[in-house]
């Protein structure tokens, strides 16, 4: 799961990133409205943590942009402002939830998980695809009701495929989603090939069909067709 933290308070932003990284999220930080706009224009995120009061503008502008561009990133507004008007405006613009500072990091993590589960998994923590069952709460994977052991990246890769099943996903998108925009790709995707190869092997050994299809010149598609 990839998170964008839009927050101008550096200490708070880094604290959130450190905590959520331990919770197995890939975190990126934008300290200004411009940085946030540049990142959301290029990348997709599972959840955006959005501070309204930014040094170069109102964070709600990001919500307007996301809505206008029909992007589906989950958004959790984080702000010191506790007025009803701010909450209503944010929700009307497409925010999924609103958290007022100060807050506990445990609550932040719980809110993020709830938003993603509600919006991406239709309120269910279980994702089932034929013989594959993935539990997003316990971060476990079962093949034919038998649990298999995956590395952190293999689990994240399988989850990304399942969320985007049927779609052709480019190697760039996979790299950016699982490693963040700071990853130096240098047009070398050997690390992606390795993770996909290992994931395929573990799924096959557990008795799963191979749903990961290579699409020449484009990327990969997770499908049963």
VENHU-V382450 format. One record per residue. N is the residue number from 1. RES is the residue in one letter. PHI is phi as a letter, one per 40 degrees, with the letter a starting at -180 (* if undefined). PSI is psi in whole degrees, 0 to 359 (NA if undefined). NEAR is the number of other ideal C-beta (glycine too) atoms within 8 Angstrom. Layout:
n | res | phi | psi | near
N | RES | PHI | PSI | NEAR
N | RES | PHI | PSI | NEAR
This chain:
n | res | phi | psi | near
1 | X | * | 133 | 10
2 | X | b | 128 | 15
3 | X | b | 137 | 15
4 | X | b | 122 | 17
5 | X | b | 113 | 13
6 | X | b | 100 | 14
7 | X | a | 126 | 13
8 | X | c | 346 | 10
9 | X | c | 104 | 7
10 | X | d | 315 | 7
11 | X | c | 317 | 6
12 | X | c | 315 | 9
13 | X | d | 315 | 13
14 | X | c | 327 | 9
15 | X | c | 317 | 9
16 | X | c | 316 | 14
17 | X | c | 317 | 11
18 | X | c | 316 | 8
19 | X | c | 314 | 11
20 | X | c | 332 | 14
21 | X | c | 320 | 10
22 | X | c | 330 | 6
23 | X | c | 13 | 7
24 | X | g | 27 | 8
25 | X | c | 149 | 11
26 | X | c | 120 | 12
27 | X | b | 138 | 13
28 | X | b | 154 | 14
29 | X | b | 139 | 11
30 | X | b | 126 | 12
31 | X | c | 347 | 9
32 | X | b | 166 | 10
33 | X | c | 320 | 13
34 | X | c | 314 | 7
35 | X | d | 318 | 10
36 | X | c | 316 | 15
37 | X | c | 317 | 11
38 | X | c | 318 | 9
39 | X | c | 315 | 12
40 | X | c | 337 | 15
41 | X | c | 328 | 6
42 | X | c | 319 | 6
43 | X | b | 162 | 10
44 | X | b | 147 | 8
45 | X | b | 150 | 12
46 | X | c | 326 | 10
47 | X | a | 139 | 14
48 | X | b | 126 | 14
49 | X | c | 112 | 14
50 | X | b | 115 | 14
51 | X | c | 135 | 13
52 | X | c | 317 | 12
53 | X | c | 93 | 9
54 | X | b | 154 | 13
55 | X | c | 333 | 6
56 | X | b | 18 | 6
57 | X | i | 181 | 6
58 | X | c | 128 | 8
59 | X | d | 339 | 16
60 | X | c | 341 | 10
61 | X | c | 328 | 10
62 | X | c | 319 | 15
63 | X | c | 317 | 14
64 | X | c | 318 | 9
65 | X | c | 314 | 11
66 | X | c | 317 | 13
67 | X | c | 317 | 10
68 | X | c | 326 | 6
69 | X | c | 5 | 6
70 | X | f | 35 | 5
71 | X | c | 149 | 8
72 | X | b | 18 | 6
73 | X | c | 134 | 12
74 | X | c | 145 | 14
75 | X | b | 126 | 13
76 | X | b | 113 | 17
77 | X | c | 131 | 15
78 | X | b | 118 | 11
79 | X | a | 152 | 13
80 | X | c | 344 | 6
81 | X | c | 131 | 8
82 | X | b | 30 | 6
83 | X | c | 151 | 6
84 | X | c | 323 | 5
85 | X | c | 317 | 6
86 | X | c | 318 | 13
87 | X | c | 311 | 10
88 | X | c | 315 | 8
89 | X | c | 314 | 9
90 | X | c | 316 | 13
91 | X | c | 323 | 9
92 | X | c | 330 | 6
93 | X | c | 354 | 10
94 | X | h | 3 | 9
95 | X | c | 150 | 12
96 | X | c | 338 | 9
97 | X | a | 171 | 9
98 | X | a | 125 | 11
99 | X | b | 129 | 11
100 | X | c | 135 | 8
101 | X | c | 148 | 8
102 | X | c | 159 | 2
103 | X | a | 162 | 9
104 | X | c | 142 | 5
105 | X | c | 331 | 9
106 | X | c | 321 | 6
107 | X | c | 320 | 9
108 | X | d | 312 | 16
109 | X | c | 318 | 11
110 | X | c | 320 | 8
111 | X | c | 317 | 11
112 | X | c | 312 | 15
113 | X | c | 320 | 10
114 | X | c | 318 | 9
115 | X | c | 312 | 13
116 | X | c | 318 | 14
117 | X | c | 319 | 12
118 | X | c | 318 | 10
119 | X | c | 322 | 9
120 | X | c | 331 | 9
121 | X | b | 14 | 12
122 | X | f | 37 | 5
123 | X | g | 2 | 5
124 | X | b | 137 | 7
125 | X | c | 354 | 7
126 | X | b | 131 | 9
127 | X | b | 120 | 11
128 | X | b | 129 | 7
129 | X | b | 99 | 8
130 | X | f | 240 | 7
131 | X | c | 357 | 8
132 | X | c | 132 | 14
133 | X | b | 124 | 11
134 | X | b | 129 | 13
135 | X | b | 112 | 11
136 | X | c | 339 | 13
137 | X | c | 310 | 6
138 | X | c | 351 | 5
139 | X | f | 50 | 7
140 | X | b | 156 | 7
141 | X | b | 136 | 12
142 | X | b | 138 | 12
143 | X | b | 121 | 13
144 | X | f | 43 | 8
145 | X | g | 7 | 5
146 | X | b | 127 | 7
147 | X | c | 139 | 6
148 | X | b | 157 | 10
149 | X | b | 121 | 4
150 | X | b | 152 | 10
151 | X | c | 170 | 6
152 | X | d | 314 | 7
153 | X | c | 324 | 8
154 | X | c | 319 | 12
155 | X | c | 313 | 11
156 | X | c | 323 | 12
157 | X | c | 315 | 13
158 | X | c | 317 | 14
159 | X | c | 317 | 12
160 | X | c | 319 | 12
161 | X | c | 316 | 13
162 | X | c | 320 | 12
163 | X | c | 326 | 8
164 | X | b | 27 | 9
165 | X | d | 138 | 10
166 | X | g | 339 | 6
167 | X | c | 146 | 7
168 | X | c | 123 | 8
169 | X | b | 126 | 12
170 | X | c | 160 | 8
171 | X | c | 324 | 9
172 | X | c | 316 | 7
173 | X | c | 319 | 10
174 | X | c | 314 | 14
175 | X | c | 315 | 13
176 | X | c | 324 | 12
177 | X | c | 321 | 10
178 | X | c | 339 | 12
179 | X | b | 350 | 8
180 | X | g | 167 | 9
181 | X | c | 355 | 8
182 | X | c | 354 | 6
183 | X | c | 129 | 8
184 | X | c | 96 | 4
185 | X | c | 321 | 8
186 | X | f | 38 | 4
187 | X | f | 20 | 4
188 | X | b | 112 | 6
189 | X | b | 25 | 9
190 | X | d | 325 | 6
191 | X | c | 329 | 8
192 | X | c | 314 | 10
193 | X | d | 317 | 8
194 | X | c | 314 | 8
195 | X | c | 320 | 12
196 | X | c | 318 | 11
197 | X | c | 314 | 8
198 | X | c | 320 | 10
199 | X | c | 314 | 13
200 | X | d | 315 | 10
201 | X | c | 314 | 8
202 | X | c | 321 | 12
203 | X | c | 318 | 13
204 | X | c | 318 | 9
205 | X | c | 334 | 6
206 | X | c | 358 | 10
207 | X | g | 14 | 7
208 | X | c | 150 | 11
209 | X | c | 161 | 6
210 | X | c | 104 | 7
211 | X | c | 356 | 13
212 | X | c | 107 | 11
213 | X | b | 134 | 8
214 | X | c | 131 | 5
215 | X | b | 108 | 9
216 | X | d | 128 | 4
217 | X | g | 0 | 3
218 | X | b | 317 | 6
219 | X | i | 231 | 10
220 | X | b | 155 | 13
221 | X | b | 132 | 11
222 | X | c | 107 | 13
223 | X | a | 158 | 8
224 | X | c | 5 | 6
225 | X | c | NA | 2
